[in-house]
Amino acid sequence: MAEPNTNPSDHTVDSGKLSTDGVEGGFPLEMVSTTGMGEQHAITELDDGRFNLWVMLGVQYTISAAPLSICGFMQFTLGVGGSPFFFWGFLAAVFCQGLVVLSFAELGSSYPHVAGQTYWTSVLAPPKCKRFLTYLNGIMTIWGWIFALTGGYLLSSQFVVAGGVIVNPSYVPKNWHLFLLAVGMALISVAINTVLIKVYPLVNKFYLFWINGSVLYIVIVVLAKAHPKLSGATVFIDIVNHTGWDSTGLVFLMGMFPGASAVSLPDSVIHMAEELPDPQRRIPQVMIGSYLLSYLAGLIIVVVMMFCIVHPENLLEPLGGQPILQICWDAWNNKGWVITVDIIFIATFAQAANNIVTAISRIIWSFAKSGGLPFVGWVAHVDIKSRLPFNAIVLCAAICVLFDLLEFAPSYVLNAIYGSANICFLFSYGLPIVLLLMQQRQCLPKGRYFTLGKFGFVINILAVGWILLATVVFCIPLSYPVTNDNMNWAPVVGTTAVALSLLNWLVVRKTYEIPEPLHFERLQMGNVHA
């Protein structure tokens, strides 16, 4: 086994390569104490004071939007165990995802970097395969975020056309309607991340209250209007299995999909490390804070919705294709009420897509700087005035719009995009945790702000076990017998992504370099950003 690399000098870089705004020198995080006065700011090309704790909490929480997104994901698991598996699957998935969150919070506190898990791989991997594993982690992270954004645009669009069906029951949505709406969502996300960047922090602070207030509004109205309510036995015990699979255990694992997808993307805040003061502290605070908010708000709405399903049979052909809208309609047959709920979902998912663009553009920018993509000079360009990776922002939105053309393909092809996003993410999440275990966790800086202490080994091992299990489950078709229409094509899409990544490696393998560590300066309390 390779000896752990704990020498800070092995991670130092020439600070002259970065724009320092007149600051001389700097130092890598491994040499930073977390106990001094003041905040540590990255010496970076981006604006290191663009975000603060509350803004980033809003970004992270809105990207997953767990209490609302889990309702949106109902459409993928109808008949997969019924209410019991939806509820217990949510609890199990949240617990398992929490293992990944804790592992990432510790790594993020130890090595904050815009490249996130890609940079951690470069720090932890054996020297002989360091460059390739770092590249592979980076490109799979990009694929995962691209697939997630593609699905995000279409999910927002699906709720828009559902609103059209509510207003005009004779309206028949067409594929090109959804595609044009996805293009519109992409244009909005580019605008909010560029020309409207000054209002972006305020918007994300607002969404902290918007999501929780919306959940409270929906829960109160549904509880008041839904009659009769289901019994505890129906919600927690009576299994409804329409999948065709005989194994109850397998169906339960598949029923974890909504919960696992809702409490996902824990790495979002990590990719803002160059725009967040004191990242070694703020990253674990945001990750764990968002996780707890997602769990609490998600648990409330899941329990309420399961008890308030007035007509379960209507969920087989739900209003506008969205089970949550059908539940709300059956609870209170009022068009204005259901339209309001639909607007809540549209606004939330649209902002989630905006925030995904924020994260993925930084990932692409960082990966391009390392030479992992073609046209490095253009993709890695940072606008001097705004200090934004403008070209990377436009590029990621444009790529996802091209993928959204799959709306014209059979539905099973598009559904594969959602599953393949999970597969790519699970690979990129698992690799650095495995490497950390191979190093026996001895490579972690002793002065880190957040530590798992003596529980670290157990949490990391369980996190890897969950990642392996989830990867297998997300490749299994939801229905049996398997046909072209119900086949899970996520493994095919994921394999294609790997193949394209390996082809790209043949192009960039001589020029690709592992990400450079950040340099930091300490600003006293009177000089830090508000």
C-alpha positions in Angstrom: 0.0 0.0 0.0 1.3 3.5 -0.9 2.3 5.6 2.0 -0.2 8.5 2.7 0.9 11.8 1.3 0.9 14.2 4.2 3.6 16.6 3.1 2.1 20.0 2.4 4.8 20.9 0.0 3.7 18.2 -2.3 0.6 20.1 -3.0 2.0 23.6 -3.3 1.7 25.5 -6.6 3.1 28.6 -8.2 0.7 31.3 -7.1 1.7 33.4 -10.0 -0.6 31.2 -12.1 -3.6 32.6 -10.4 -5.0 36.1 -10.2 -4.3 37.4 -6.7 -5.7 40.9 -6.9 -2.4 42.3 -5.6 -2.0 39.7 -2.8 1.5 38.3 -2.8 2.2 34.6 -2.0 -0.5 32.6 -0.4 -0.5 29.0 1.0 -2.3 25.8 0.3 -5.0 24.6 2.7 -2.9 21.8 4.1 -0.9 24.6 5.9 -3.9 26.5 7.1 -4.9 26.5 10.8 -8.6 26.7 11.4 -8.2 28.3 14.9 -6.8 31.7 14.0 -8.8 34.9 13.9 -10.4 36.1 10.7 -11.6 34.2 7.6 -9.5 32.4 5.0 -10.1 33.5 1.4 -9.0 31.6 -1.6 -6.6 33.5 -3.9 -8.5 32.8 -7.1 -9.7 34.0 -10.4 -13.3 34.0 -9.3 -14.9 36.4 -6.7 -14.1 34.9 -3.4 -16.8 36.9 -1.6 -19.7 36.2 -4.0 -21.4 33.8 -1.6 -21.7 33.4 2.2 -23.1 30.8 4.5 -26.8 31.6 4.0 -26.5 32.0 0.3 -24.8 28.7 -0.1 -27.3 27.0 2.2 -30.0 28.3 -0.1 -28.1 27.1 -3.2 -27.5 23.6 -1.8 -31.0 23.2 -0.4 -32.7 24.4 -3.5 -30.7 22.1 -5.8 -32.1 19.1 -4.1 -35.3 20.7 -3.0 -36.0 17.5 -1.2 -39.5 18.0 0.2 -40.8 19.0 -3.2 -38.6 16.9 -5.5 -39.5 13.7 -3.7 -43.1 14.5 -4.7 -42.0 15.1 -8.3 -40.2 11.7 -8.3 -43.4 9.9 -7.4 -44.1 9.4 -11.1 -41.2 7.0 -11.4 -42.2 4.6 -8.7 -46.0 4.2 -8.8 -46.9 0.7 -7.7 -43.3 0.0 -6.4 -44.4 -1.1 -2.9 -47.1 1.6 -2.4 -47.1 4.0 0.6 -45.1 1.7 3.0 -42.1 1.4 0.7 -42.3 5.1 -0.2 -42.2 6.1 3.4 -39.7 3.5 4.8 -37.7 3.8 1.6 -37.3 7.5 2.2 -36.1 6.9 5.7 -33.6 4.3 4.6 -32.3 6.3 1.7 -31.9 9.5 3.8 -29.9 7.5 6.4 -27.6 6.0 3.7 -27.2 9.3 1.9 -26.2 10.8 5.3 -23.2 8.5 5.4 -22.0 10.0 2.1 -22.8 13.5 3.4 -20.7 13.0 6.5 -17.8 11.5 4.5 -17.9 14.4 2.1 -18.2 17.0 4.9 -14.9 15.7 6.4 -13.2 15.6 3.0 -14.5 19.1 2.1 -13.3 20.5 5.4 -9.9 18.9 4.8 -9.5 19.8 1.1 -11.9 22.5 -0.1 -11.5 22.8 -3.8 -13.7 23.8 -6.7 -13.0 20.4 -8.3 -14.4 18.7 -5.2 -14.1 14.9 -5.4 -11.9 15.2 -8.4 -9.2 17.0 -6.4 -9.6 14.6 -3.5 -8.9 11.8 -5.9 -5.7 13.5 -7.0 -4.6 13.9 -3.3 -5.5 10.3 -2.3 -4.7 8.2 -5.3 -1.5 6.2 -5.7 1.1 8.0 -7.8 1.1 5.5 -10.7 -2.6 5.9 -11.5 -3.2 9.4 -10.0 -3.6 11.3 -13.3 -6.0 8.8 -14.9 -8.2 8.2 -11.8 -8.3 12.0 -11.3 -9.4 12.5 -14.9 -11.9 9.7 -14.7 -13.5 11.1 -11.6 -13.7 14.5 -13.1 -15.3 13.5 -16.3 -17.8 11.2 -14.6 -18.7 14.1 -12.2 -19.4 16.3 -15.3 -21.5 13.6 -16.9 -23.6 13.2 -13.7 -24.3 16.9 -13.5 -25.0 17.2 -17.2 -27.6 14.4 -16.9 -29.0 15.9 -13.7 -29.4 19.3 -15.4 -31.0 17.7 -18.5 -33.6 16.1 -16.3 -34.1 19.2 -14.3 -35.0 21.3 -17.4 -37.5 18.6 -18.5 -39.0 18.1 -15.0 -39.7 21.8 -14.8 -41.2 21.8 -18.2 -43.4 18.8 -17.3 -45.0 20.8 -14.5 -45.5 23.7 -16.9 -47.5 21.6 -19.3 -49.3 20.0 -16.4 -50.5 23.5 -15.5 -51.8 23.8 -19.1 -53.8 20.6 -18.6 -55.3 22.0 -15.4 -56.3 25.3 -17.0 -57.5 23.7 -20.2 -58.4 19.9 -19.9 -58.6 19.7 -23.7 -55.0 20.7 -24.1 -52.8 17.9 -25.3 -49.0 18.4 -24.7 -46.7 17.7 -27.5 -43.0 16.7 -27.3 -41.9 20.0 -29.0 -43.8 21.9 -26.3 -41.6 20.3 -23.7 -38.5 20.9 -25.7 -39.1 24.6 -26.2 -39.9 25.0 -22.6 -36.6 23.3 -21.7 -34.8 25.8 -24.0 -36.6 28.6 -22.1 -35.5 27.2 -18.8 -31.9 27.0 -20.1 -32.0 30.7 -21.2 -33.3 31.7 -17.8 -30.5 29.7 -16.0 -27.8 31.4 -18.2 -29.3 34.8 -17.5 -29.5 34.3 -13.7 -25.9 33.1 -13.6 -24.5 35.9 -15.7 -26.3 39.3 -16.2 -28.4 38.8 -13.1 -25.6 37.5 -10.9 -25.9 40.4 -8.5 -29.4 39.3 -7.5 -28.5 35.7 -7.4 -27.5 35.6 -3.7 -30.7 37.3 -2.7 -32.8 34.9 -4.7 -31.2 31.9 -3.0 -31.7 33.4 0.5 -35.4 33.8 -0.5 -35.7 30.2 -1.6 -34.7 29.0 1.9 -38.0 30.5 3.1 -39.9 29.8 -0.2 -39.4 26.0 -0.1 -40.2 25.6 3.6 -43.1 28.0 3.4 -44.5 26.2 0.4 -44.2 22.8 2.2 -46.1 24.3 5.2 -48.8 25.7 2.9 -49.3 22.5 1.0 -49.3 20.4 4.2 -51.9 22.5 6.0 -54.3 22.7 3.1 -54.1 19.0 2.3 -54.5 18.0 5.9 -57.6 20.3 6.2 -59.3 19.3 3.0 -58.5 15.6 2.4 -61.3 13.3 3.6 -61.3 10.4 4.4 -57.6 9.8 5.3 -55.9 6.5 5.0 -55.3 4.3 8.0 -51.9 3.8 9.6 -51.9 0.2 8.3 -52.4 1.3 4.7 -49.6 3.9 5.0 -47.0 1.9 6.9 -47.7 -1.8 6.4 -49.9 -2.7 3.3 -47.6 -3.3 0.4 -48.8 -2.6 -3.1 -46.5 -4.4 -5.7 -47.4 -3.8 -9.3 -43.8 -4.3 -10.6 -44.0 -8.0 -11.5 -40.9 -8.8 -9.3 -41.5 -11.5 -6.7 -38.8 -10.3 -4.3 -40.2 -7.9 -1.7 -36.6 -6.9 -0.7 -35.8 -6.0 -4.3 -38.9 -3.9 -4.6 -38.1 -2.1 -1.4 -34.7 -1.2 -2.6 -36.2 0.1 -5.9 -38.6 2.1 -3.7 -35.7 4.0 -2.2 -35.2 5.8 -5.6 -37.3 8.9 -4.7 -35.6 9.4 -1.3 -32.1 8.8 -2.6 -32.7 11.2 -5.6 -34.3 13.9 -3.4 -31.5 13.9 -0.8 -28.7 14.0 -3.4 -25.9 16.1 -4.8 -24.1 16.8 -1.5 -21.1 18.0 -3.5 -22.9 21.2 -4.7 -21.3 23.6 -2.2 -17.9 22.1 -2.6 -17.7 23.4 -6.2 -18.1 27.0 -4.9 -15.0 26.8 -2.7 -13.3 29.6 -4.6 -16.3 31.9 -4.1 -17.0 31.1 -0.4 -15.0 32.7 2.5 -13.6 30.2 5.0 -14.6 27.2 2.9 -13.0 24.6 5.3 -15.7 25.7 7.8 -18.6 26.6 5.6 -18.6 23.5 3.4 -19.4 21.0 6.2 -21.8 23.5 7.8 -23.7 23.9 4.5 -23.7 20.2 3.6 -24.9 19.0 7.0 -27.4 21.9 7.5 -29.0 21.3 4.1 -29.1 17.6 4.7 -31.0 18.0 8.0 -33.4 20.5 6.5 -34.0 18.1 3.6 -34.7 15.2 6.0 -37.1 17.1 8.3 -39.1 18.9 5.6 -39.1 15.8 3.4 -40.3 13.6 6.3 -43.2 15.9 7.0 -44.5 16.1 3.5 -44.1 12.4 2.8 -46.1 11.4 5.9 -48.9 13.9 5.2 -49.1 13.0 1.5 -49.3 9.3 2.2 -52.2 9.8 4.7 -54.1 12.2 2.4 -54.3 10.0 -0.7 -58.1 10.2 -1.1 -58.4 8.1 -4.3 -55.4 5.9 -4.8 -56.7 4.5 -8.0 -56.5 8.0 -9.6 -52.7 7.9 -9.3 -52.4 5.4 -12.1 -53.4 8.1 -14.5 -52.6 11.3 -12.6 -53.5 14.9 -13.5 -51.0 16.3 -15.9 -48.9 13.1 -15.4 -47.9 14.3 -11.9 -49.1 12.2 -8.9 -48.6 15.1 -6.4 -51.0 17.3 -8.4 -53.6 14.5 -8.4 -53.3 14.1 -4.6 -53.9 17.8 -4.2 -56.8 17.8 -6.6 -58.5 14.8 -4.9 -58.0 16.5 -1.5 -59.6 19.8 -2.7 -61.3 19.9 -6.1 -60.4 23.6 -6.6 -58.6 24.7 -9.8 -57.0 27.8 -8.2 -55.5 25.7 -5.4 -54.0 23.1 -7.7 -52.6 25.8 -10.0 -50.9 27.4 -7.0 -49.3 24.1 -6.1 -48.1 23.7 -9.7 -46.6 27.2 -9.7 -44.7 26.3 -6.5 -43.2 23.2 -8.2 -42.3 25.1 -11.4 -40.6 28.0 -9.5 -38.7 25.6 -7.3 -37.5 23.2 -10.0 -36.6 26.2 -12.3 -34.4 27.7 -9.5 -32.9 24.3 -8.8 -31.8 24.1 -12.5 -30.3 27.6 -12.2 -28.3 26.5 -9.2 -27.2 23.3 -11.0 -25.8 25.5 -13.7 -23.8 27.4 -11.1 -22.3 24.2 -9.8 -21.6 22.5 -13.1 -20.1 25.5 -14.7 -17.5 25.7 -12.0 -16.7 22.0 -12.4 -16.4 22.3 -16.2 -14.2 25.5 -15.8 -11.9 23.7 -13.3 -11.7 20.6 -15.4 -10.9 22.6 -18.5 -8.1 24.5 -16.6 -6.5 21.1 -15.9 -6.6 20.2 -19.6 -9.4 17.7 -19.4 -11.5 19.1 -22.2 -10.9 20.4 -25.7 -10.7 24.1 -26.4 -9.2 24.8 -23.0 -8.6 28.5 -23.7 -12.2 29.2 -24.5 -13.9 26.9 -21.9 -11.6 28.0 -19.0 -11.9 31.7 -19.8 -13.0 33.9 -16.9 -14.6 37.3 -17.7 -12.4 39.9 -16.1 -15.2 42.3 -15.1 -17.7 39.9 -13.6 -15.1 37.2 -12.6 -17.4 34.6 -13.9 -16.7 31.5 -16.0 -19.1 32.8 -18.6 -18.2 30.4 -21.4 -18.5 27.4 -19.1 -22.0 28.6 -18.0 -23.2 28.9 -21.6 -21.6 25.6 -22.6 -23.2 23.5 -19.9 -26.6 24.9 -20.6 -26.2 24.3 -24.4 -25.1 20.7 -23.9 -28.1 20.0 -21.8 -30.4 21.5 -24.4 -29.0 19.2 -26.9 -29.6 16.2 -24.6 -33.2 17.5 -24.1 -33.8 16.6 -27.8 -34.2 13.1 -26.4 -37.7 14.3 -25.6 -38.5 13.3 -29.2 -37.2 9.8 -28.5 -39.1 6.9 -26.8 -39.8 7.6 -23.2 -37.6 4.9 -21.9 -34.5 6.6 -23.5 -35.3 9.8 -21.6 -35.9 8.0 -18.3 -32.4 6.5 -18.7 -31.0 10.0 -18.3 -32.3 10.2 -14.7 -30.9 6.8 -13.8 -27.5 7.4 -15.5 -27.1 10.6 -13.5 -27.2 8.6 -10.3 -24.8 6.0 -11.6 -22.2 8.7 -12.6 -22.6 10.5 -9.3 -22.2 7.3 -7.3 -18.9 6.5 -9.1 -17.5 10.0 -8.5 -18.6 9.9 -4.8 -17.3 6.4 -4.1 -13.9 6.7 -5.6 -12.3 9.2 -3.2 -13.9 7.5 -0.2 -12.4 4.2 -1.3 -9.0 5.8 -1.7 -9.4 7.4 1.7 -9.9 4.0 3.2 -6.9 2.6 1.3 -4.8 5.4 2.9 -6.3 4.3 6.3 -7.5 7.9 6.7 -4.0 8.9 7.8 -3.8 11.5 5.0 -6.4 13.8 6.5 -5.0 17.0 8.0 -5.1 16.8 11.8 -6.2 20.4 12.2 -9.3 20.1 10.1 -12.5 21.9 11.2 -14.8 18.9 10.9 -13.8 15.3 11.8 -15.6 12.0 12.1 -13.1 10.9 14.7 -13.1 7.3 15.7 -16.3 6.7 13.8 -14.7 7.7 10.5 -13.7 4.2 9.4 -17.2 2.8 10.0 -19.0 5.7 8.3 -16.7 5.5 5.3 -17.1 1.8 4.9 -20.9 1.9 5.2 -20.9 4.8 2.7 -19.0 2.7 0.2 -21.3 -0.2 0.8 -24.4 1.9 0.2 -22.8 3.4 -3.0 -22.2 -0.1 -4.4 -25.7 -1.3 -3.5 -27.4 1.8 -5.0 -25.4 1.5 -8.2 -26.7 -2.1 -8.7 -30.3 -1.2 -7.8 -30.4 1.8 -10.1 -29.5 -0.5 -13.0 -32.5 -2.9 -12.4 -35.7 -2.4 -14.4 -38.7 -1.3 -12.3 -41.0 -3.8 -14.0 -40.9 -7.5 -14.9 -41.0 -9.1 -17.5 -38.6 -6.7 -19.1 -39.5 -5.2 -22.5 -38.0 -2.4 -24.6 -40.6 0.0 -23.1 -39.8 -0.8 -19.4 -36.1 -1.7 -19.7 -33.8 0.3 -17.5 -31.4 1.8 -20.1 -29.4 3.7 -17.5 -26.4 1.2 -17.6 -26.3 1.7 -21.4 -26.2 5.4 -21.1 -23.6 5.2 -18.3 -21.4 2.8 -20.3 -21.6 5.2 -23.3 -20.5 8.0 -21.1 -17.5 6.0 -19.9 -16.6 5.0 -23.5 -16.7 8.7 -24.7 -14.7 9.6 -21.6 -12.0 7.1 -22.5 -11.9 8.3 -26.1 -11.4 11.9 -24.8 -8.6 10.6 -22.5 -6.7 9.5 -25.6 -6.8 13.1 -26.8 -5.9 14.8 -23.6 -3.7 12.3 -21.8 -0.5 14.0 -22.6 -1.7 17.5 -21.6 -4.0 16.7 -18.6 -2.7 17.8 -15.2 -4.1 17.1 -11.8 -6.0 20.2 -10.3 -3.8 22.7 -8.5 -4.5 23.2 -4.8 -6.0 26.6 -3.7 -3.8 29.2 -2.1 -5.3 31.0 0.8 -4.9 34.3 2.6 -6.3 35.2 6.1 -8.3 38.3 6.3 -9.0 39.8 9.7 -12.6 40.2 10.9 -12.8 43.8 9.9 -11.8 43.1 6.3 -13.9 40.0 5.5 -16.9 40.1 3.1 -20.3 40.5 4.6 
